Amino acid sequence: LHSAVTRIQVQRPGFNYTFAHICILNNDKTCIVDDIVHVLEELKAARSSNRTNFAITYPITHLKDGREVYNGHQLGGVTVHSKDRVKSAEAIQLTYYLQAINSLNDMVAEKWESIFCDTVELFQKSNRKVKMYPFTSSSLKEDFQKTSRVSERYLITSLVLVVTLAILCCSMQDCVRSKPWLGLLGLLTVTLATLTAAGIINLTGGKYNSTFLGIPFVMLGHGLYGTFEMLSSWRKTREDQHVKERTAAVFADSMLSFSLTTAMYLVTFGIGASPFTNIEAARIFCCNSCIAIFFNYLYVLSFYGSSLVFTGYIENNYQHSIFCRKVPKPEVLQEKPAWYRFLLTAKFSEDTADSEETNTYESHLLVWFLKRYYCDWITNTYVKPFVVLFYLVYISFALMGYLQVSEGSDLSNIVATATRTIEYTTAQQKYFSNYSPVIGFYIYESIEYWNTSVQEDVLEYTKGFVRISWFESYLNYLRKLNISTGLPKKNFTDMLRNSFLKAPQFAHFSEDIIFSKKYNNEVEVVASRMFLVAKTIETKREELYDLLETLRKLSLTSKVKFIVFNPSFVYMDRYASSVGAPLQNSCISALFLLFFSAFLVADSLINVWLTLTVASVEFGVIGFMTLWKVELDCISVLCLIYGINYTIDNCAPLLSTFVLGKEFTRTKWVKNALEVHGVAILQSYLCYIVGLIPLAAVPSNLTRTLFRCLFLIALVTFFHCFAILPVILTFLPPSKKKRKEKKNPENREEIECVEMVDMDSTRVVDQITTV
């Protein structure tokens, strides 16, 4: 396999590049290869010459030339005899290092990596007994973007399901008052806003990444609820009003709360799109979300508002809601076939007696269900204890999960499942978990390595385990440069040995130095690097995370300028900042929103209840998310931030209607709040869940995390809106008795209506004057 890899050729006009042309070179101008290759070559030579005295020891072995090499990160699944002699190994890891010095070299190296994967897969087919897992510098990027490609057909399925359910949720048996087109146009409004944001990002040079898959669902939760709330407000208006009056009532009733929740989304995601966020993918996600939400607000005001007016005129003219044809009178319909009467079923205003106060929209299935059954059931005295008990069970399980929260640092969480990244990562964690990856220390300044004070400065800042690597590296420097340490060699060696005993968990160190010749053949060390490998246990990830944090602090406080690097740190650092930074931004945005809303809401109790509800929802989502084996990573934290806004979207109108209600009882106002806003919440929830379901089948860990988090957010919020809040508000403040206002018999309201009757006896109110 090694020979096949080194023979790979990249064809370019006039020249064929091989590994020897693009590899990183040793001082002797030969390609750097892993020491395990030299070990295997010597083992092969020993067998060919029938020598039996050559043995491989683990994790340090000795070559024929006397060199001591480390193989802890190159041999995996090792079984040893006494004295660390290797009996067998289940895995070998080979790493090939390529140069990156100019654009041509980068292009050749990228092509070489692609051929490398094909070569390994071809070699696998002819050697099926050996499993091979190739992984290159571009594998993670390719597998991350692969999620978008494997999600396409599932997203189309999701769109079809949402369109179907949105149309059904807005439909009624009454062909005049049914609004199927508004369900479709509401979804079209959300789609236009999302596409507008995507177009702006593309035109401004933004880069697409797979986290954008969450943006349509962010828009679906916010945008559809706004359109359904407007439709719900339309149902509350009087049918004998003019379309202008009904539209004005709709905007006055629903757009204030929709404007406030839109502002909250913009603030929350705006902070995420600001320089405060140091994760580029999260910043682009938040920026795109902000643009989409802003245009969605404009489209709801203009496009969807105009659509509502258009369907309002169709309704006032008693035209069919789908075919826009004039609906004939009941006496005319009696002469038509049954299927024709079924399609054109409608209730005329003249069919209702003046003494009856029947709302014609109550024939809507969801309105009828909430008003006739659910509102009475959830506020029943015998149901309340069970709801409270169920809430205590909910809190208990949420607490159990919350105490087990862990931060995700596995790079397989962000890629599609059937990819090289998953296979390689799984194999590496299985066979190479005894020792951590090689950590490089890079000193990028010229310092006086022979100066005792410099050594003391280093010792002052390198506490614990880091100290050993510095001692070993300095000893090698001093030996190579033949520079006096100011201490007897024996004393220095004893100090090294004593320090090593204090931190026996570290296995091996090596180093490289870069010299620079000065005047009169003097030599200066301009840069150096050393490597450390730690012995780890099952909690390898947590240990590496702690190691990264410690080394970062040392690099900032040490007088010696150095940096530390290992490819694993990229993911450790990514998740450390992806959890901390978004949470910090969400706390800032939450405080700002509380301050901002304090000047806009009519009662401070709305803020109190809203804060408690959001805290309860987020606590439950985090707990159940952990129980569902979802870790805190970039995707889940972004979902949690969205969950704050989603909860406010659904719960704020309910709480506002209840808290601001006067007279009557708490139970009466709970029922009223559910009747007014419950249908819109239920409609948007059903569409949202149906849209999420296909996402669960996408073969990607990223979409799996996205589905589980968004599903839990929607489910827990729905549970609070329709169970917890309706029950708790019936026996907790605010008290309606204290808020009851005395009626003044002298203040009476008279309404004069001037009606114009057309030839078809259809009543149209031309003007309403209030005195």
C-alpha positions as a printed Julia matrix, in Angstrom:
771×3 Matrix{Float64}:
   0.0     0.0     0.0
   2.8     2.42    0.87
   4.5     1.72   -2.45
   1.25    2.22   -4.34
   0.69    5.57   -2.6
   4.2     6.85   -3.34
   3.76    5.94   -7.02
   0.65    8.12   -7.43
   1.05   10.57  -10.32
  -0.77   13.83  -10.93
  -0.67   14.7   -14.59
  -0.13   18.33  -15.48
   0.77   19.83  -18.87
   4.41   19.0   -19.47
   5.04   17.22  -16.14
   3.78   14.39  -13.94
   3.93   15.08  -10.22
   4.51   12.27   -7.72
   4.61   12.17   -3.95
   8.33   12.91   -4.07
   7.64   16.26   -5.77
   5.09   17.58   -3.28
   6.1    15.93    0.01
   7.69   17.68    2.97
  11.46   17.05    2.97
  13.92   16.07    5.66
  17.27   17.75    6.11
  18.74   15.14    3.77
  16.22   16.15    1.08
  14.15   12.95    1.35
  10.43   12.73    1.97
   9.27   12.59    5.57
   7.42    9.33    6.2
   6.09    7.82    9.39
   8.6     5.95   11.55
   6.37    2.89   11.46
   7.31    2.5     7.78
  10.98    2.24    8.76
  10.05   -0.24   11.5
   8.19   -2.45    9.04
  11.05   -2.24    6.52
  13.52   -3.41    9.16
  11.13   -6.17   10.24
  10.86   -7.31    6.63
  14.65   -7.25    6.26
  15.07   -9.24    9.49
  12.69  -11.91    8.27
  14.4   -12.17    4.89
  17.76  -12.7     6.62
  16.24  -15.12    9.18
  17.1   -12.85   12.09
  14.87  -13.46   15.08
  16.35  -10.96   17.45
  14.53   -7.94   16.01
  11.54   -6.99   18.15
   9.08   -4.09   18.13
   8.41   -2.51   21.49
   5.45   -0.28   22.3
   5.08    2.69   22.47
   8.81    3.32   21.89
  11.01    1.12   19.72
  14.61    1.27   18.47
  15.72    1.17   14.86
  18.84   -0.47   13.5
  20.65    2.87   13.29
  20.12    3.39   17.01
  17.3     5.91   16.69
  14.52    5.79   19.25
  11.13    6.24   17.56
   7.65    6.56   18.93
   4.88    4.37   17.5
   2.06    4.93   20.02
  -0.06    6.88   17.52
   0.87    4.61   14.58
   0.11    1.17   16.03
  -3.39    0.47   17.32
  -5.04   -2.37   19.22
  -1.66   -3.55   20.47
  -1.15   -6.7    22.52
   2.24   -6.86   24.26
   4.45   -9.47   25.92
   6.62   -8.65   28.9
   8.83   -5.57   28.65
   6.48   -3.86   26.17
   7.35   -6.25   23.36
   4.62   -6.21   20.71
   2.85   -9.51   20.19
   0.25   -8.24   17.71
  -1.4    -5.06   16.46
  -4.86   -4.7    14.93
  -4.34   -1.38   13.14
  -1.65    0.77   11.57
  -1.99    4.48   10.81
   0.06    6.0     7.99
   0.22    9.76    7.47
   1.53   11.53    4.37
   2.56   15.18    4.63
   2.23   17.46    1.59
   3.64   20.92    0.99
   1.46   24.01    0.67
   3.77   26.76   -0.59
   1.99   28.21   -3.66
  -1.21   27.98   -5.66
   0.19   25.41   -8.13
   1.36   23.23   -5.26
  -2.05   23.49   -3.59
  -3.81   22.49   -6.8
  -1.52   19.5    -7.34
  -1.83   18.44   -3.68
  -5.65   18.63   -3.88
  -5.65   16.44   -6.98
  -3.17   14.06   -5.34
  -5.48   13.67   -2.34
  -8.37   12.78   -4.63
  -6.28   10.14   -6.44
  -5.01    8.93   -3.06
  -8.56    8.04   -1.94
  -9.24    6.26   -5.25
  -5.95    4.34   -4.94
  -6.77    3.17   -1.41
 -10.27    2.08   -2.44
  -8.85    0.22   -5.46
  -6.27   -1.44   -3.21
  -9.08   -2.4    -0.82
 -10.9    -4.29   -3.57
  -7.88   -6.5    -4.26
  -7.07   -6.97   -0.55
 -10.43   -7.57    1.1
  -8.95   -9.09    4.26
  -7.53   -5.69    5.25
  -9.9    -2.8     5.99
  -8.65    0.61    4.91
 -10.03    4.03    5.84
  -8.6     6.97    3.86
  -8.94   10.49    5.21
  -7.52   13.69    3.73
  -7.49   17.39    4.57
 -10.54   17.94    2.33
 -12.57   14.91    3.52
 -14.29   16.77    6.33
 -15.31   19.64    4.06
 -16.66   17.29    1.4
 -18.55   15.14    3.9
 -19.93   18.24    5.63
 -21.36   19.56    2.36
 -22.59   16.09    1.42
 -25.44   16.57    3.91
 -27.03   19.09    1.54
 -26.98   16.66   -1.37
 -28.44   13.72    0.54
 -31.15   15.98    2.02
 -32.63   17.23   -1.26
 -35.38   14.65   -1.81
 -36.31   14.66    1.89
 -36.7    18.44    1.85
 -38.93   18.2    -1.24
 -41.06   15.64    0.59
 -41.21   17.98    3.57
 -42.32   20.86    1.35
 -45.11   18.79   -0.23
 -46.39   17.68    3.18
 -46.35   21.22    4.58
 -48.17   22.61    1.53
 -50.84   19.92    1.82
 -51.4    20.43    5.54
 -51.31   24.23    5.31
 -54.1    24.11    2.73
 -56.13   21.67    4.84
 -55.68   23.75    8.02
 -57.18   26.79    6.29
 -60.06   24.92    4.68
 -63.65   24.59    5.81
 -66.75   22.87    4.51
 -68.21   26.32    3.93
 -66.92   27.08    0.42
 -67.2    30.88    0.91
 -65.41   31.19    4.25
 -62.82   28.54    3.51
 -59.33   30.01    2.82
 -57.2    27.26    1.18
 -55.38   29.79   -0.99
 -54.25   31.69    2.11
 -52.61   28.54    3.46
 -50.68   28.12    0.23
 -49.87   31.84   -0.04
 -48.69   31.9     3.58
 -46.17   29.18    2.8
 -45.24   31.0    -0.4
 -44.56   34.14    1.67
 -42.11   32.22    3.87
 -40.49   30.64    0.8
 -40.03   33.99   -0.93
 -38.37   35.46    2.16
 -35.98   32.49    2.42
 -35.09   32.66   -1.28
 -34.57   36.42   -1.06
 -32.11   35.95    1.8
 -30.29   33.2    -0.1
 -30.06   35.41   -3.19
 -28.64   38.33   -1.21
 -26.07   36.08    0.47
 -25.0    34.7    -2.93
 -24.78   38.13   -4.56
 -22.65   39.47   -1.71
 -20.16   36.62   -1.97
 -21.42   34.58    0.97
 -20.58   30.89    1.19
 -23.16   28.16    1.56
 -22.77   25.52    4.26
 -24.94   22.67    5.49
 -26.06   24.52    8.62
 -28.31   26.54    6.28
 -30.65   23.52    6.27
 -32.03   24.85    9.55
 -33.05   28.25    8.12
 -36.22   27.02    6.3
 -37.43   25.54    9.59
 -36.66   28.75   11.48
 -38.74   30.59    8.91
 -41.48   27.95    8.93
 -41.99   28.27   12.68
 -42.05   32.08   12.71
 -43.58   32.94    9.34
 -46.46   30.47    9.27
 -47.55   31.38   12.77
 -47.75   35.05   11.75
 -49.92   34.27    8.73
 -52.17   31.88   10.68
 -52.58   34.49   13.42
 -53.76   37.01   10.8
 -56.23   34.47    9.46
 -57.45   33.79   12.99
 -57.98   37.52   13.52
 -59.97   37.66   10.29
 -62.35   35.01   11.64
 -63.11   37.23   14.66
 -64.24   40.2    12.53
 -67.88   40.8    11.7
 -68.99   39.64    8.3
 -71.23   42.63    7.77
 -68.21   44.96    7.83
 -66.49   46.29    4.75
 -63.26   44.57    3.7
 -61.26   47.67    4.61
 -62.67   47.66    8.11
 -62.03   43.95    8.55
 -58.47   44.26    7.25
 -57.77   47.17    9.57
 -59.05   45.12   12.51
 -56.8    42.21   11.5
 -53.67   44.36   11.33
 -54.51   46.12   14.59
 -55.1    42.8    16.34
 -52.22   40.66   15.09
 -49.43   42.81   13.67
 -48.36   44.37   16.96
 -47.41   41.02   18.5
 -45.94   39.82   15.19
 -43.82   42.99   14.98
 -42.51   42.48   18.53
 -41.59   38.83   17.96
 -39.92   39.75   14.66
 -37.87   42.38   16.49
 -36.83   39.73   19.02
 -35.69   37.41   16.23
 -33.71   40.22   14.62
 -32.01   41.15   17.89
 -31.15   37.56   18.81
 -29.81   36.53   15.42
 -28.34   40.0    14.88
 -26.05   39.52   17.87
 -25.18   36.09   16.51
 -24.25   37.67   13.16
 -22.08   40.31   14.85
 -18.29   40.1    15.44
 -19.06   38.81   18.94
 -19.51   35.37   17.34
 -16.19   33.8    16.4
 -17.62   30.83   14.48
 -17.91   31.67   10.8
 -20.61   29.08   10.08
 -22.74   30.32   12.99
 -22.22   33.96   11.96
 -23.32   33.27    8.37
 -26.3    31.25    9.62
 -27.45   34.09   11.88
 -26.88   36.69    9.16
 -28.95   34.73    6.66
 -31.67   34.18    9.26
 -31.82   37.92   10.0
 -32.23   38.79    6.34
 -34.9    36.13    5.83
 -36.89   37.2     8.9
 -36.72   40.87    7.9
 -38.02   40.2     4.39
 -40.62   37.81    5.74
 -41.99   40.68    7.83
 -42.14   42.93    4.76
 -43.77   40.22    2.66
 -46.39   39.51    5.34
 -47.25   43.23    5.47
 -47.45   43.58    1.7
 -47.82   40.3    -0.19
 -49.81   38.28    2.36
 -51.8    41.33    3.47
 -52.84   41.94   -0.14
 -53.76   38.28   -0.51
 -55.94   38.55    2.59
 -57.72   41.59    1.14
 -58.26   39.79   -2.17
 -59.81   36.73   -0.51
 -61.84   39.1     1.69
 -63.52   40.61   -1.36
 -64.19   37.1    -2.67
 -65.86   36.2     0.62
 -67.92   39.39    0.81
 -69.18   38.78   -2.71
 -70.14   35.2    -1.79
 -67.77   33.7    -4.33
 -66.29   30.24   -4.11
 -62.98   30.3    -2.19
 -61.2    28.1    -4.77
 -62.93   28.68   -8.11
 -63.98   32.3    -7.38
 -67.42   31.61   -8.83
 -70.56   33.21   -7.4
 -72.27   30.79   -5.01
 -75.99   30.42   -5.81
 -78.7    30.78   -3.21
 -79.87   27.71   -1.25
 -83.1    27.47   -3.17
 -81.16   27.3    -6.44
 -78.75   24.69   -5.04
 -81.63   22.36   -4.17
 -82.15   21.71   -7.88
 -78.49   20.67   -8.4
 -76.87   17.22   -7.95
 -75.57   16.15   -4.54
 -71.88   16.48   -5.5
 -72.55   20.0    -6.76
 -74.32   20.96   -3.55
 -71.43   19.5    -1.53
 -68.81   21.58   -3.39
 -70.83   24.78   -3.03
 -72.0    24.43    0.57
 -72.17   27.83    2.22
 -74.18   29.63    4.91
 -75.72   32.94    3.89
 -76.14   35.74    6.4
 -79.88   35.65    5.91
 -79.92   32.02    7.09
 -79.17   33.12   10.66
 -81.92   34.69   12.69
 -81.25   38.03   14.34
 -81.66   36.52   17.79
 -78.95   33.97   17.19
 -75.35   34.88   17.85
 -73.71   32.1    15.93
 -70.27   32.63   14.46
 -70.22   31.14   11.0
 -66.52   30.3    11.36
 -67.22   27.85   14.19
 -67.76   25.16   11.59
 -63.97   25.13   11.15
 -62.8    21.84   12.64
 -60.05   23.27   14.89
 -62.2    26.2    16.07
 -65.06   23.85   16.84
 -62.79   21.4    18.69
 -61.16   24.05   20.9
 -64.32   25.98   21.72
 -66.71   23.09   22.25
 -64.45   20.51   23.89
 -60.82   21.25   24.7
 -61.16   24.57   26.55
 -63.74   23.1    28.94
 -61.74   19.9    29.42
 -58.34   21.45   30.22
 -59.87   23.85   32.77
 -61.88   21.12   34.47
 -61.2    20.83   38.2
 -60.53   17.09   37.95
 -58.03   17.46   35.1
 -55.83   20.11   36.73
 -54.17   17.83   39.35
 -53.1    15.39   36.63
 -51.6    18.19   34.54
 -49.63   19.49   37.54
 -48.44   15.95   38.29
 -47.44   15.49   34.68
 -45.5    18.76   34.82
 -43.6    17.53   37.9
 -42.68   14.35   36.0
 -41.55   16.52   33.09
 -39.31   18.61   35.38
 -37.88   15.47   37.0
 -36.82   13.9    33.71
 -35.54   17.24   32.43
 -33.4    17.62   35.56
 -32.06   14.11   35.15
 -30.97   14.91   31.6
 -29.69   18.36   32.5
 -27.26   16.87   35.03
 -25.78   14.7    32.26
 -25.21   17.43   29.67
 -21.98   17.02   27.73
 -20.28   19.14   25.11
 -19.91   17.55   21.7
 -16.45   17.4    20.18
 -16.83   14.48   17.81
 -16.38   15.66   14.24
 -18.7    12.88   13.04
 -21.63   14.87   14.51
 -21.55   17.37   11.65
 -21.25   15.14    8.58
 -23.36   12.67    6.63
 -23.35    9.13    8.03
 -22.05    6.98    5.15
 -18.83    8.94    4.64
 -15.07    8.49    4.98
 -15.02   10.81    7.99
 -17.34    8.55   10.01
 -15.44    5.37    9.11
 -12.03    6.9     9.79
 -13.09    8.51   13.08
 -14.7     5.31   14.32
 -11.6     3.26   13.54
  -9.28    5.83   15.1
 -11.28    5.98   18.33
 -11.42    2.18   18.48
  -7.75    1.41   17.92
  -5.8     4.56   18.83
  -7.37    5.73   22.09
  -4.48    4.68   24.35
  -2.43    7.71   23.36
  -3.49   11.16   22.34
  -2.61   12.57   18.92
   0.79   14.19   18.61
   0.65   17.77   19.91
   3.08   20.22   18.39
   4.67   23.11   20.37
   5.98   25.79   18.02
   8.33   28.48   19.36
   8.33   31.2    16.73
  10.87   33.62   18.17
  14.61   33.61   18.63
  15.44   33.18   22.3
  18.61   32.38   24.22
  18.09   28.71   24.8
  21.37   28.44   26.71
  20.47   31.24   29.11
  19.6    29.98   32.58
  17.14   32.84   33.17
  15.24   31.87   30.01
  14.99   28.32   31.28
  13.67   29.61   34.59
  11.08   31.73   32.81
   9.94   28.66   30.92
   9.73   26.6    34.09
   7.7    29.33   35.75
   4.96   29.15   33.14
   5.02   25.45   32.27
   3.34   23.8    35.2
   2.46   20.15   35.61
   2.53   17.97   32.56
   3.74   20.63   30.14
   6.98   21.03   32.08
   8.28   17.62   30.97
   8.12   18.42   27.29
  10.08   21.6    27.82
  12.8    19.8    29.82
  13.22   17.09   27.23
  13.3    19.58   24.37
  15.82   21.82   26.07
  18.03   18.89   26.88
  18.08   17.93   23.22
  18.78   21.51   22.21
  21.65   21.75   24.65
  23.13   18.48   23.52
  22.94   19.38   19.83
  24.27   22.88   20.23
  26.88   21.8    22.76
  26.09   24.81   24.9
  26.73   24.88   28.62
  23.61   24.97   30.77
  25.28   26.56   33.74
  24.55   23.35   35.65
  26.54   20.12   35.83
  25.17   17.61   33.4
  24.42   15.14   36.2
  22.38   17.69   38.13
  20.43   18.65   35.04
  19.7    15.0    34.25
  18.58   14.34   37.82
  16.24   17.33   37.65
  14.8    15.97   34.42
  14.32   12.52   35.99
  12.64   13.94   39.08
  10.29   16.05   36.99
   9.44   13.06   34.84
   8.44   11.07   37.92
   6.01   13.82   38.87
   4.17   13.48   35.57
   4.47    9.87   34.41
   1.41   10.06   32.18
   3.4    11.45   29.26
   4.98    9.03   26.93
   7.28   10.59   24.37
   8.81   13.84   23.13
  10.75   14.81   20.05
  11.9    18.08   18.57
  13.07   19.98   15.54
  15.01   23.23   15.35
  15.62   25.77   12.62
  18.99   27.38   12.5
  20.01   30.63   10.96
  23.65   31.42   10.21
  24.89   34.81   11.29
  28.09   36.75   10.73
  31.4    34.91   11.47
  29.64   31.54   11.18
  27.61   32.07   14.35
  24.44   30.05   14.62
  21.13   31.34   15.92
  18.02   29.29   16.65
  15.19   31.26   15.01
  12.4    28.74   15.62
  11.86   25.35   17.12
   9.17   22.82   17.65
   8.64   19.9    20.0
   6.0    17.19   20.18
   4.11   15.72   23.09
   1.94   12.64   23.26
  -0.21   12.0    26.32
  -1.38    8.64   27.58
  -5.17    8.79   27.71
  -8.03    6.67   28.97
 -11.7     6.39   28.01
 -12.29   10.08   28.76
  -9.87   11.05   26.01
 -12.06   13.82   24.67
 -12.4    15.57   28.02
  -8.67   15.23   28.64
  -7.81   16.75   25.29
 -10.25   19.58   25.89
  -8.64   20.35   29.26
  -5.22   20.11   27.63
  -6.24   22.6    24.95
  -7.55   25.09   27.49
  -4.41   24.82   29.63
  -2.06   25.24   26.69
  -4.02   28.2    25.36
  -3.72   30.0    28.69
   0.0    29.24   28.86
   0.58   30.56   25.35
  -1.02   33.86   26.38
   0.81   34.28   29.68
   4.22   32.8    28.97
   7.17   35.12   28.23
   8.25   32.65   25.57
   6.06   33.01   22.49
   4.73   29.66   21.35
   1.67   28.13   19.75
   0.26   24.62   20.05
  -1.48   22.65   17.35
  -3.0    19.32   16.53
  -5.78   18.66   14.0
  -7.99   17.44   16.87
  -7.72   20.9    18.44
  -9.6    22.32   15.48
 -12.71   20.42   16.55
 -12.08   20.88   20.27
 -11.71   24.61   19.78
 -14.66   24.72   17.42
 -17.01   23.17   19.9
 -15.61   25.06   22.89
 -16.31   28.36   21.17
 -19.49   27.18   19.45
 -21.02   26.43   22.82
 -19.65   29.35   24.82
 -20.03   32.17   22.31
 -23.65   31.49   21.25
 -24.73   30.98   24.85
 -23.09   34.25   25.8
 -24.77   36.0    22.87
 -28.14   34.49   23.79
 -27.8    35.76   27.37
 -26.99   39.26   26.08
 -29.93   39.18   23.68
 -32.29   37.87   26.39
 -31.35   40.71   28.74
 -31.77   43.22   25.93
 -35.16   41.8    25.0
 -36.39   41.94   28.58
 -35.28   45.56   28.8
 -36.74   46.34   25.38
 -40.1    44.66   26.02
 -40.48   46.29   29.45
 -41.3    49.56   27.65
 -43.68   47.96   25.15
 -45.84   45.52   27.08
 -48.85   46.89   28.93
 -48.27   44.85   32.09
 -45.07   43.72   33.79
 -46.69   40.37   34.61
 -46.5    39.48   30.91
 -42.71   39.73   31.11
 -42.6    37.68   34.29
 -44.74   34.86   32.9
 -42.94   34.93   29.57
 -39.54   34.66   31.26
 -40.67   31.74   33.42
 -42.17   29.96   30.42
 -39.04   30.38   28.3
 -36.87   29.13   31.18
 -39.11   26.09   31.66
 -39.09   25.26   27.95
 -35.31   25.66   27.54
 -34.63   23.63   30.67
 -36.83   20.82   29.41
 -35.38   20.87   25.9
 -31.79   20.67   27.2
 -32.68   17.83   29.56
 -34.6    15.7    27.07
 -32.07   16.51   24.36
 -29.37   14.93   26.53
 -31.53   11.9    27.26
 -31.99   11.56   23.48
 -28.18   11.43   23.11
 -27.77   14.89   21.62
 -24.69   16.77   22.8
 -24.15   20.51   23.07
 -22.49   21.46   19.8
 -22.81   24.26   17.28
 -26.07   22.94   15.78
 -27.84   22.18   19.06
 -26.85   25.54   20.61
 -28.18   27.43   17.58
 -31.41   25.46   17.93
 -31.64   26.38   21.62
 -31.27   30.06   20.75
 -34.02   29.67   18.17
 -36.11   27.88   20.81
 -36.24   31.08   22.9
 -37.83   32.96   20.03
 -40.12   30.07   19.09
 -41.47   29.93   22.64
 -42.05   33.69   22.72
 -43.78   33.46   19.32
 -46.37   30.99   20.58
 -46.76   31.88   24.26
 -46.67   35.7    24.19
 -50.13   36.2    22.56
 -51.73   33.73   25.01
 -50.17   35.42   28.02
 -50.97   38.92   26.79
 -54.64   38.1    26.23
 -54.92   36.51   29.66
 -52.99   39.1    31.69
 -54.68   42.11   30.07
 -58.14   40.62   30.41
 -60.49   42.38   32.86
 -63.63   41.27   34.66
 -64.89   37.67   34.69
 -62.68   34.9    36.13
 -59.27   33.44   35.42
 -60.85   30.34   33.91
 -62.98   32.47   31.59
 -59.9    34.34   30.32
 -57.89   31.15   29.88
 -60.66   29.82   27.66
 -60.85   33.11   25.81
 -57.06   33.15   25.2
 -57.15   29.6    23.85
 -60.13   30.35   21.61
 -58.49   33.49   20.22
 -54.93   32.2    19.67
 -55.14   28.43   20.04
 -56.16   27.73   16.44
 -53.18   29.65   15.0
 -50.78   27.88   17.39
 -52.25   24.48   16.55
 -52.16   25.12   12.79
 -48.53   26.26   12.78
 -47.52   23.41   15.1
 -49.07   20.75   12.87
 -47.4    22.18    9.76
 -44.09   22.48   11.6
 -44.09   18.87   12.86
 -45.13   17.49    9.47
 -42.28   19.44    7.87
 -39.78   18.08   10.39
 -40.67   14.39   10.06
 -38.85   13.76    6.71
 -35.74   15.35    8.23
 -35.46   12.38   10.63
 -34.82   10.03    7.7
 -31.87   11.98    6.22
 -28.68    9.88    6.54
 -26.7    12.62    8.27
 -25.73   13.25   11.87
 -26.15   16.99   11.37
 -29.79   16.66   10.31
 -30.36   14.1    13.06
 -29.28   16.68   15.64
 -31.34   19.35   13.87
 -34.46   17.18   13.84
 -34.22   16.09   17.47
 -33.62   19.6    18.79
 -36.35   21.28   16.72
 -38.83   18.48   17.43
 -38.26   18.8    21.18
 -38.58   22.59   21.01
 -41.91   22.34   19.17
 -43.25   19.55   21.39
 -42.31   21.16   24.73
 -43.61   24.57   23.63
 -46.89   23.0    22.5
 -47.15   21.22   25.87
 -46.74   24.54   27.69
 -49.22   26.41   25.48
 -52.03   23.88   25.65
 -51.54   22.23   29.05
 -49.21   23.92   31.53
 -50.13   27.59   31.07
 -53.93   27.05   30.79
 -53.9    25.12   34.09
 -51.4    27.17   36.1
 -52.93   30.5    35.1
 -56.28   29.45   36.55
 -54.97   29.6    40.13
 -51.94   31.94   39.98
 -51.75   35.75   39.54
 -52.93   38.04   38.1
 -56.21   38.09   40.0
 -59.16   39.18   37.89
 -61.19   40.38   40.89
 -58.69   43.1    41.66
 -58.61   44.15   38.05
 -62.39   44.4    37.73
 -63.56   47.86   36.8
 -66.87   49.26   37.96
 -69.34   49.95   35.23
 -70.63   53.47   34.96
 -74.28   53.33   33.96
 -74.02   56.8    32.51
 -71.42   55.72   29.96
 -73.29   54.06   27.17
 -72.18   53.28   23.68
 -74.44   53.59   20.68
 -73.57   52.31   17.23
 -75.31   53.55   14.13
 -75.0    51.43   11.02
 -75.88   52.71    7.57
 -76.44   49.79    5.24
 -76.58   49.6     1.46
 -78.52   46.66    0.0
 -77.74   45.49   -3.52
 -80.03   43.76   -6.0
 -79.17   40.32   -4.63
 -80.09   41.39   -1.08
 -76.47   40.97   -0.01
 -75.83   43.23    2.95
 -72.75   45.43    2.7
 -71.99   47.93    5.46
 -70.91   51.18    3.86
 -70.19   53.16    7.01
 -70.06   52.65   10.78
 -70.36   55.63   13.08
 -69.7    55.26   16.81
 -71.3    57.79   19.15
